[in-house]
Amino acid sequence: MTVYIPRPMLILLMIIYVLFLLSVDWINQVDGAWYRPFLVGFLVVIVASWSHRKQDSDEL
């Protein structure tokens, strides 16, 4: 049985994984800014919308 994963979803999952690995220590610093976790979330939303922009409404 073959499972099809749409390309935008695969790209999004890869970027989330890489961002998570690189940013865990940066986000959890005690003396860091309060908005650090929100920056990471904002980047995830931007990448998701960018990867989803070329799909037609039929493909949703």
Summary of the structure (lengths in Angstrom):
residues: 60
radius of gyration: 14.8
end to end distance: 22.5
largest distance: 49.3
contacts: 106
relative contact order: 0.15
helix: 68%
strand: 0%
